[in-house]
């Protein structure tokens, strides 16, 4: 399955919504990075003050070079979110994502997109993981 993604910015909520599916090649990752830059240019909040909700339930198992590229992408301080929530399916891709997120603070994985969004938008949420809602 070839890669597919959408990235939309909601400046009024300081929120970036991402949906990713399929198998990402280096060209797909480059296109994703361009789309991410365009979406972030629409935000009106301060640098690194936005929230990101990424639905990766349709993501296929990725080759190691793609996982490494995603890890580099997630480490880019120019696009680092205040909070980052992933909506995941119970697949092997979730394990790859967990490895790519290793050491990243304020990041959680959820199976329910509504819980993920609620966590992102909750102004009282603590930075520490909540075993009640977070998985992984």
C-alpha positions as CSV (number, residue, x, y, z in Angstrom):
1,X,0.0,0.0,0.0
2,X,1.5,3.3,-1.0
3,X,1.8,6.2,1.4
4,X,-1.0,8.6,2.0
5,X,-1.1,11.5,4.4
6,X,-3.0,14.7,5.3
7,X,-1.9,17.6,7.4
8,X,-4.2,20.4,8.5
9,X,-3.6,23.3,10.8
10,X,-6.2,24.7,13.1
11,X,-4.7,28.1,14.1
12,X,-7.6,29.0,16.4
13,X,-6.8,25.9,18.5
14,X,-3.0,25.8,18.0
15,X,-3.5,22.3,16.7
16,X,-2.0,20.4,13.8
17,X,-3.9,17.3,12.7
18,X,-2.0,14.6,10.8
19,X,-3.3,11.3,9.3
20,X,-0.7,8.8,7.9
21,X,-1.3,5.5,6.2
22,X,0.6,3.1,4.0
23,X,4.2,2.5,3.3
24,X,6.5,5.6,3.2
25,X,9.4,5.8,0.8
26,X,12.1,8.5,1.0
27,X,10.1,10.6,-1.6
28,X,6.9,10.3,0.5
29,X,8.8,11.4,3.6
30,X,10.2,14.4,1.7
31,X,6.6,15.3,0.6
32,X,5.4,14.9,4.1
33,X,8.1,17.3,5.4
34,X,7.1,19.9,2.9
35,X,3.4,19.6,3.8
36,X,4.2,19.8,7.5
37,X,6.2,23.0,6.9
38,X,3.2,24.5,5.0
39,X,0.8,23.6,7.8
40,X,3.1,25.0,10.5
41,X,3.3,28.3,8.6
42,X,-0.4,28.7,9.2
43,X,-0.2,28.6,13.0
44,X,-0.3,31.8,14.9
45,X,0.9,30.6,18.3
46,X,4.5,30.9,19.5
47,X,7.2,28.5,18.4
48,X,6.7,25.0,19.8
49,X,3.4,26.1,21.5
50,X,1.1,24.1,19.2
51,X,-0.4,20.6,19.8
52,X,-0.2,17.7,17.3
53,X,-2.7,14.9,16.9
54,X,-1.4,12.2,14.5
55,X,-3.6,9.3,13.5
56,X,-1.3,6.5,12.3
57,X,-3.9,3.6,12.5
58,X,-3.4,3.0,8.8
59,X,0.4,3.0,8.8
60,X,2.1,-0.1,7.5
61,X,5.2,-1.6,9.0
62,X,8.0,0.6,7.8
63,X,11.6,-0.3,6.7
64,X,14.3,0.7,9.2
65,X,15.5,3.7,7.1
66,X,12.0,5.1,7.2
67,X,11.7,4.6,10.9
68,X,15.1,6.4,11.3
69,X,13.8,9.2,9.1
70,X,10.6,9.5,11.2
71,X,12.8,9.5,14.4
72,X,14.9,12.4,12.9
73,X,11.6,14.2,11.9
74,X,10.3,13.9,15.5
75,X,13.5,15.2,17.0
76,X,13.5,18.4,14.8
77,X,13.2,21.2,17.4
78,X,11.7,23.6,14.8
79,X,8.5,21.5,14.7
80,X,8.4,20.2,18.3
81,X,4.9,20.2,19.7
82,X,4.0,21.3,23.2
83,X,2.1,18.0,23.3
84,X,2.0,15.2,20.8
85,X,-0.7,12.5,20.7
86,X,-0.7,9.5,18.4
87,X,-3.8,7.4,17.6
88,X,-2.6,3.9,17.0
89,X,-3.9,0.4,16.1
90,X,-2.8,-2.7,18.0
91,X,-0.2,-3.7,15.3
92,X,3.5,-4.1,15.0
93,X,3.7,-0.5,13.6
94,X,2.8,0.6,17.2
95,X,6.0,-1.0,18.4
96,X,8.0,0.9,15.7
97,X,6.4,4.1,16.8
98,X,7.2,3.5,20.4
99,X,10.9,3.0,19.5
100,X,10.9,6.2,17.4
101,X,9.4,8.2,20.3
102,X,11.9,6.9,22.8
103,X,13.0,9.7,25.1
104,X,10.4,12.2,23.8
105,X,8.5,14.0,26.6
106,X,4.9,15.0,26.5
107,X,4.0,12.3,23.9
108,X,1.4,9.6,24.3
109,X,-0.2,6.9,22.2
110,X,-4.0,6.3,22.3
111,X,-6.3,3.8,20.6
112,X,-9.2,6.2,20.8
113,X,-9.0,9.5,18.8
114,X,-11.4,11.3,21.1
115,X,-9.2,10.5,24.2
116,X,-6.1,11.6,22.3
117,X,-7.7,15.0,21.4
118,X,-9.1,15.4,24.9
119,X,-5.6,14.9,26.4
120,X,-4.1,17.4,23.9
121,X,-6.7,20.1,24.6
122,X,-6.9,19.6,28.4
123,X,-5.2,22.7,29.9
124,X,-4.9,20.9,33.3
125,X,-3.2,17.8,32.0
126,X,0.1,17.0,33.7
127,X,3.2,16.2,31.7
128,X,3.6,12.7,33.4
129,X,2.0,9.8,31.6
130,X,-1.4,8.7,32.8
131,X,-1.7,4.9,32.8
132,X,-5.5,5.4,32.8
133,X,-5.5,6.8,29.3
134,X,-2.1,6.4,27.7
135,X,-1.0,3.1,26.2
136,X,2.5,1.8,25.3
